[in-house]
Amino acid sequence: MDAYREAQRLYAEAMLSTATGQERTAVLQQTLQRIGELVPAATPGDKAAVLLMNSSIAELIAGEAR
């Protein structure tokens, strides 16, 4: 599976997670790391989209911390 599709899958799993509280934060942090690891493998055309998914997850984590 290519990096973009794997990032999409991970992002969807995180968004559909029913976890709450600290467990949700942990799921989001794990997803953030896993998608971040995919960035170097993404094609130049897909890299911006993979970074955007990662940024979106980071914003959710920041929101959970508030």
C-alpha positions in Angstrom: 0.0 0.0 0.0 1.4 3.4 -0.8 2.1 6.0 1.8 -0.9 8.2 0.9 -3.4 5.4 1.2 -1.9 4.1 4.4 -2.1 7.6 5.9 -5.7 7.9 4.8 -6.5 4.6 6.5 -4.8 5.6 9.7 -6.5 9.0 9.7 -9.9 7.4 9.1 -9.3 4.9 12.0 -8.4 7.7 14.3 -11.4 9.8 13.3 -13.8 6.9 13.8 -12.3 5.8 17.1 -14.8 5.7 19.9 -12.0 6.2 22.5 -12.5 9.1 24.9 -10.3 11.1 27.3 -6.7 9.9 27.7 -7.3 6.9 25.5 -8.4 9.1 22.6 -5.3 11.3 23.1 -3.1 8.2 23.0 -4.8 7.0 19.8 -4.3 10.4 18.2 -0.6 10.5 19.3 0.0 7.1 17.9 -1.6 8.1 14.7 0.4 11.3 14.5 3.6 9.4 14.8 2.6 6.7 12.3 1.5 9.2 9.7 4.6 11.2 10.3 6.7 8.2 9.5 5.0 7.9 6.2 5.8 11.4 5.1 9.2 10.6 3.6 7.7 7.7 1.6 5.0 9.8 0.1 5.3 10.8 -3.5 5.9 14.5 -4.1 2.3 14.9 -5.3 0.9 13.3 -2.2 3.3 14.7 0.4 1.3 17.8 1.1 -1.9 15.8 1.7 -0.1 13.4 4.1 1.3 16.4 6.0 -2.2 18.0 6.1 -3.6 14.8 7.7 -0.8 14.9 10.2 -1.4 18.5 10.9 -5.1 17.8 11.5 -4.3 15.1 14.0 -1.9 17.5 15.8 -4.6 20.1 16.0 -7.0 17.5 17.5 -4.4 16.6 20.1 -3.9 20.3 21.0 -7.6 20.6 21.4 -7.8 17.6 23.7 -5.1 19.2 25.9 -7.2 22.3 26.5 
